[in-house]
Amino acid sequence: MDIINQLSFGIELMLVGMGTVFVFLVLLVFSILGMTKVISKVSKDVSLPGGSHAEIDTGKNNELSKELITVISSAVYHYHHKSP
């Protein structure tokens, strides 16, 4: 009878652990969805991941933004094409 008690305790512990992880993951998903809605209301234009770009009007000099985009693009290009 001792092995049956240990087996039932193990199954109970497994179910409690899996339930805890499930609840945590559900809370994580809903918190991410909530943050996404808040950010999309705050920002001016946000494209989806994989989209071409996201335009946010910061009111700064447009020439600086073009230069920054050029520098970042160059850095990404060099990072992806460097030899191992």
N, C-alpha and C positions, 0 to 999 in steps of 0.2 A: 504493500500500500504506500510505502514511502516514495517509490519511484513515480507513482501516479500523482501524488501531491506535488512533487517537484516538477513534473511535466506540466501540470495545470498551472502552477505558479509561473513557469517559464512562458507559457502561452499568454497568460494574463499580462505579464511584464512586456512581452512583445507587442501586444495589442495597445497597451497604454503608451509605449514608446512610439509606435506608428501613428497613433492618434495625435500625440503631441506634435510630432513632425508635420502631420497633415494640417493641423490647426495653425501652426507657425507659418507654413507655406501659403495657406489661404490668406492670412493676415498680411503677409509680405506682398502678395499679388494685389490685394485691394489697396494697400498703402502706395504701391507703385502707380496704380491707376489713378489714385487721388492726386498724387504729386504731378502726374502727367497733365491732368485737367487744370490744376492750379498754374503750372508753368505755361500751358497753352493760353490761358486767359491773360497772363501777365505779359508774355512776349508778343511782339507784333506779328511775326510770321515764322512759324516753325514747320519745316518739312519733315516728312517721315524718315526714319533711318533708311538709308539707301537712296534717298532723294538727291537731287542735284545740289541743292544748297539751302541755307536758311538765311533769310535777310532780316536783320534787326537794325533799325535806324538808331544809331547812337548819337547822331548829330555832329560827329567829328569830321575832319577833313577827308574827302573822298579819295584824294590822291594817296594819303597815308594808308587807307584801306586797300587800295590797289597794290601798293608796294608790299604791304604785309601779306596779302594773298600770294603775290609772286614769290616772296621769300619762303613762305610755308610750303607752297607747291614745289619749289626747288628742293627743299629739305626732304619732303616726302619722296620725291623722285629719286634723289640720291640714296635715301635709306632703302628703298625697294630694289635698287640696282647695284648695291654694293656687293662685292665678291666675298664669299664666305671664308 
